[in-house]
Amino acid sequence: MRFLLRLFSVFFLAAAVVAGTADTIQSFAADAPVMTPGLTVVEFVAPKAFEKAEAYVGGLPDGSQLQDMVLRLFGQPAFALFLGLALIFWILGYKRKKPAGRFTA
């Protein structure tokens, strides 16, 4: 299980680096800061999953706190969203070292 969590962490870290690199290149080309929203990336990578999530969030009552939270979360820059996910998966897959070493009972 920890292996999968660490694997997901590495995947999201790589996605954050790619998204950050793409934003940096676009920022230099435009002479202005460009940050791609996470919603745009999710829509481009997995359109069917995006449609299902959009239908679920759209089915929530207007003004719902969950709907607002999801929209704010995916409105953040993609690199920040992926860095946050990488951190969460890394924390979940982290194995603490024994305080007294490997020879403890």
TINU-601581 format. One record per residue (C-alpha): z, x, y; residue in three letters; residue number from 1. Coordinates in Angstrom, 3 decimals. Layout:
BEGIN
c3/c1/c2/r/k
Z/X/Y/ALA/NUM .
...
***
This chain:
BEGIN
c3/c1/c2/r/k
0.000/0.000/0.000/MET/1 .
0.872/2.795/2.412/ARG/2 .
-2.461/4.421/1.687/PHE/3 .
-4.307/1.272/2.801/LEU/4 .
-2.222/0.977/5.950/LEU/5 .
-2.929/4.608/6.816/ARG/6 .
-6.610/4.106/6.033/LEU/7 .
-6.750/1.128/8.407/PHE/8 .
-4.973/3.241/11.012/SER/9 .
-7.599/5.970/10.731/VAL/10 .
-10.384/3.380/10.885/PHE/11 .
-9.021/1.823/14.075/PHE/12 .
-8.400/5.251/15.597/LEU/13 .
-12.036/6.197/14.946/ALA/14 .
-13.178/2.889/16.450/ALA/15 .
-11.038/3.586/19.544/ALA/16 .
-12.594/7.017/19.960/VAL/17 .
-16.111/5.587/19.641/VAL/18 .
-15.359/2.775/22.098/ALA/19 .
-13.774/5.184/24.561/GLY/20 .
-16.704/7.570/24.306/THR/21 .
-19.206/4.761/24.879/ALA/22 .
-17.238/3.535/27.912/ASP/23 .
-17.065/7.070/29.302/THR/24 .
-20.802/7.564/28.981/ILE/25 .
-21.500/4.209/30.637/GLN/26 .
-19.026/5.003/33.418/SER/27 .
-20.738/8.287/34.226/PHE/28 .
-24.150/6.620/34.193/ALA/29 .
-23.039/3.796/36.486/ALA/30 .
-20.868/5.939/38.801/ASP/31 .
-18.151/3.322/38.377/ALA/32 .
-15.498/2.638/35.749/PRO/33 .
-16.872/0.578/32.866/VAL/34 .
-14.558/-0.838/30.207/MET/35 .
-15.946/-2.994/27.430/THR/36 .
-13.639/-5.932/26.566/PRO/37 .
-12.408/-6.145/22.990/GLY/38 .
-13.893/-9.637/22.656/LEU/39 .
-17.391/-8.265/23.220/THR/40 .
-16.973/-5.659/20.498/VAL/41 .
-15.597/-8.168/17.982/VAL/42 .
-18.447/-10.574/18.771/GLU/43 .
-21.018/-7.803/18.258/PHE/44 .
-19.532/-6.332/15.057/VAL/45 .
-18.572/-9.522/13.202/ALA/46 .
-20.253/-12.616/14.669/PRO/47 .
-19.209/-14.966/11.841/LYS/48 .
-15.570/-13.907/12.039/ALA/49 .
-15.777/-14.332/15.805/PHE/50 .
-17.124/-17.875/15.400/GLU/51 .
-14.307/-18.798/12.982/LYS/52 .
-11.664/-17.335/15.282/ALA/53 .
-13.220/-19.069/18.279/GLU/54 .
-13.158/-22.403/16.438/ALA/55 .
-9.500/-21.870/15.528/TYR/56 .
-8.445/-20.886/19.037/VAL/57 .
-10.597/-23.659/20.536/GLY/58 .
-8.823/-26.183/18.302/GLY/59 .
-5.473/-25.337/19.846/LEU/60 .
-4.289/-27.539/22.688/PRO/61 .
-5.347/-26.386/26.156/ASP/62 .
-2.696/-24.310/27.851/GLY/63 .
-1.161/-23.333/24.533/SER/64 .
0.775/-20.072/24.690/GLN/65 .
-0.946/-18.796/21.541/LEU/66 .
-4.371/-19.486/23.047/GLN/67 .
-3.424/-17.654/26.243/ASP/68 .
-2.022/-14.717/24.275/MET/69 .
-5.159/-14.335/22.145/VAL/70 .
-7.457/-14.522/25.170/LEU/71 .
-5.393/-11.943/27.066/ARG/72 .
-5.225/-9.643/24.046/LEU/73 .
-8.971/-9.642/23.469/PHE/74 .
-9.657/-9.375/27.190/GLY/75 .
-8.205/-5.860/27.175/GLN/76 .
-10.510/-2.835/26.935/PRO/77 .
-11.742/-2.236/23.393/ALA/78 .
-10.440/1.318/23.187/PHE/79 .
-6.921/0.180/24.138/ALA/80 .
-7.028/-2.691/21.650/LEU/81 .
-8.107/-0.382/18.827/PHE/82 .
-5.539/2.270/19.790/LEU/83 .
-2.830/-0.379/19.646/GLY/84 .
-3.967/-1.546/16.222/LEU/85 .
-4.108/2.057/14.983/ALA/86 .
-0.547/2.609/16.167/LEU/87 .
0.707/-0.567/14.506/ILE/88 .
-0.899/0.297/11.168/PHE/89 .
0.356/3.887/11.389/TRP/90 .
3.920/2.662/12.011/ILE/91 .
3.687/0.268/9.061/LEU/92 .
2.397/3.022/6.760/GLY/93 .
4.804/5.733/7.933/TYR/94 .
7.032/7.323/5.296/LYS/95 .
10.278/8.695/6.659/ARG/96 .
11.389/12.116/5.569/LYS/97 .
14.761/12.349/3.816/LYS/98 .
17.336/13.697/6.236/PRO/99 .
18.904/16.125/3.740/ALA/100 .
15.675/17.420/2.231/GLY/101 .
13.983/16.842/-1.061/ARG/102 .
16.940/17.867/-3.242/PHE/103 .
19.135/14.902/-2.377/THR/104 .
20.033/12.303/-4.956/ALA/105 .
***
